[in-house]
Amino acid sequence: MRTLTLRRVVVTGLGAVTDCGHSAPATWDSMIHGRSGIGPVTAFAQSGDWSVTFGGEVRNLDYTKVLDPRDAKRMDRYCIFGYTAACEAAADSGIDFTAGDPYRRGVAIGSGIGGIETIEQGINKIAQSGPRMVNPFTVPKLMLNSCSGHVSIRFGLRGSNVATATACASGSHAIGAAYHFIQRGDADVMIAGGAEGSVTQLCMASFAAMKALSTRNDAPTEASRPFDRDRDGFVLSEGAGVIVLEELEHAKARGAKIYAELVGYGVSGDAHHIAAPDPAGAGAQRAMINALADAQLAPDAIGYINAHGTSTPLGDAAEVAAVKQVFGHHATKLSVSSTKGVTGHGLGAAGGIETVATVMAVKSGILPPTINLHSPDDGFDLDFVPNHAKERSIRYAINNSFGFGGHNTSLVFARFEG
């Protein structure tokens, strides 16, 4: 019988493509300075019938340094975002992917909806020109696993190659899966995260029909306001957040720079409602409890939580209730912020983007603010780092991601100390 020895897992590369920055450093700089990337939609024309006319759109991304434009035509927008972020993370890690055992390296990149723009284009093409005119690359473009596949091909990753689809928890689930592959000895290096190209007609119209989106069309940069009593829904955004995870001894042997250590991963299911959280945050509680148990940490070890904090009335309330229940008296000593005030909600990309933020908070000792927070809702008496970044040295931090379908994930990161 195989004896399982759990190995330590560290973060050695960061990559991001967001509405507020086309790299991890640019995104982080916008987060800590509270510069919103949200604005009027330019990706498609909108008539007076649209109740929401703004979003966190990735505009003017120059991907040509890492991707031939001819190859980009065979990818959906979400895949281009994820591929670009993965290339940044890989370069940042300093790993020579042309050397070493490719079967010990893999990829896990999730997405909530995959190639939705490609689906829209295919349906329009059928309606306008007939079925014989559909692009032959439609299936490879729309596949939710196409990003992980393209990244695998780019870097010759012949180990685990997976894609997760758990709505807004997709990116965090992918990172958790990669963590397990390395921790349990099935890989030494994993490129992991989430990607989404969701500022499209069908996606925006669908969330608007659910009354899930903010309708502050006259003030887009103020629309995403997590934990504020005047929040009226989330802001649809897109992008990608991708990291390189590596087994500690493998990283040390090559002299890698180490951003942080991933020490805990917890998941749960709400089993409550397909689109609404359990009001008491029971699923969120269990994910955090499981992550703390995996990390072998007491609740009072945590100094910061990067909250899921989408700016929805139900979601924010459930998360606050969950934090109070899990951390008890220590909840008042925590700092809890949502970077979605700056970025909006990137759906399946959110877990990857916010992992980059959590890792940087642990490494730098700077906590990104929750912007647009002027009047916390009733009972919201935590330190939400309102409107301005805070310097605070923390040893352990949690990143929360919760998704439609009742999918809950929590990741625990630690300051690396050797």
Beta strands, then each sheet from edge to edge (+ up, - down):
strand 1: 9-17
strand 2: 39-40
strand 3: 54-55
strand 4: 105-110
strand 5: 161-162
strand 6: 189-196
strand 7: 239-247
strand 8: 260-269
strand 9: 304-306
strand 10: 335-337
strand 11: 366-367
strand 12: 390-391
strand 13: 396-403
strand 14: 407-414
sheet 1: 5+ 4+ 6+ 7- 1+ 8- 14+ 13- 9- 10-
sheet 2: 2+ 3-
sheet 3: 11+ 12-
end
